[in-house]
C-alpha cells in the first residue's frame, strides 16, 4: 500500500477514527493489526519475516535481562545479530555475493556455480531490521530495560507510518508514545494533514514528474547532449530528495494525527555547507544510527587520526552497502567517506570554512559546492553498474557522440521545481507544519489550494514507487 494512493487515503482515516473510539488499553491491538495489514498489502508471505525478526529481538531482550551475566548477554546478542542480519543478508545480498563468487570461479576456471535465488526483496527489511537491532544493542548495554509486552514490542517494530522506509526510530523514543494515552486534538489533526498534503505534493508533483525525465536520460544517455545529461543528473538530485523527503513527511504527518511524534528525517540537506553537515541533514535517522551503533563503538574521533579516517571509511562503506547489493552503492558510500575526510583535513589545515550566516553569500557558495559534489556522487547511486556511471560522466564532460533526441521538459515541471526549491530554502531549519502555523489564515489556505491544484492538475502521469522501498 503506497502513501500516494486512494487505498491509503481510505485506510488512514479508518484507522484514526477507530483509534480514538477504542479504549486506550485496546489501541495497541488496532495499530498492530493495521500495521501488519499495511505490510501484507505488498506480499502476504513476507509478514512472517517481520514477525520472526520481532520474536528474535523480543526473546533476546527478555533473556538478557533474565541472564544478566556478561557471557550470557554477549552470547544472546551475537545470536540475535546473527539471526537478524542473516535474514537480511539472505534476502538482500545473497545473489550479489553468489554472482561475484561465480565470477571469481570463472576466472579461476573452477567449474562450479552457486545457484541464484529467485525472490522479491522484502519491502522495508533494512529499516525494520535496524530498528529491532538498535533495541537489542541498547538492552545489552543496559541503556534500555527489556520490554515484557510482546504486543507493544511488535508494534514498535512494525508501526505502519514508518515501517517500510523510516524514520528508523529508537525504542526509548517511540514505545513510550505508543503506550501513552493520546486524546484527539485539532492541532495534531491540522499539523498532520498539513504534512501529508506537503508530502503528497513533493512526491507526486516533483518526484514523479522528474522520475520520467531522469529515466529517459539513464536509459539511453548516448542519445542526448551533455546539457541534457546534466539536466538529468541534477534532476535526479531533486527526484530522490523529494521522493524520500515526501515519504518521510507523510509518515510523520500520519503519526502526528494520532499524537505520535516521529523524528525529522530531513533538514534542508541541500543547504548544507559541507559533506559532514549534509549527512547531519540527510536521512538523519540512518546517519545517527550508524553514528551510535557503528562509529562510536569503533572509537569515533577519540583515536589517532589514521584510525579516525578508517572509522569514517568503514561507516560510509557500510552505509553504502546498506542501501543496496551493488558495487555502485559501495563506491557511492566510499566517495562520501573520502570527501568527508578531505574536507575535514583541508578545513583544519587551511581554515577554508568560516561561520556564515544563513543566506549569506558565503553560505550560498558553500551550499552550491556541496550540492555539486552530492549531485555527481548520486550518479553512482542511480546507475545500475560502474560502467553505466562512467559512461554518464564521459558523456557529461566530453560531449555526446551521436545526439538523436532532445530532452523535452514541460514548462510546468520547471515551475513546480523552482517553487519547491524556494519553499525548501524558506524552510531552512524549520519543519513545514510549524512554519505554516505562523502564516496568517488566508495565506495558509492559499498555499493549501496551490498544493491541491498542483496535485490534481500536474501530478506525474505514472505512479512511481517510493525509491527507498527497495532498501
Secondary structure, DSSP 4 states (H G I P E B T S, - for coil): --TTSHHHHHHHHHHHHHHHHS-GGGHHHHHHHHHHHHHHTT-GGGHHHHHHHHHHHHHHHHHHHHS-SHHHHHHHHHHHHHHHHHHHHHHHTHHHHHHHHHHHHHHTT----PPPP--PPPTTHHHHHHHHHHHHHHHHTTSSPPP--HHHHHHHHH-GGGTTT-----HHHHHHHHHS-----HHHHHHHHHHHHHHHHIIIIIIHHHHHHHHHHHH-GGGS-HHHHHHHHHHHHHHHHHHHHHHHHHHHHHHHHTT--PPP--S-GGG-SSHHHHHHHSSHHHHHHHIIIIITTTTTTSS-HHHHHHHHHHHHHHHHHHH-SSHHHHHHHHHHHHHHHHHHHHHHHH-------TTSHHHHHHHHHHHHHHHHHHHHHH-SSHHHHHHHHHHHHH--S---------HHHHHHHHHHHHHHHHTTT--HHHHHHTS-HHHHHHHHHHHHHHHHHHS-SS-PPPGGGG-
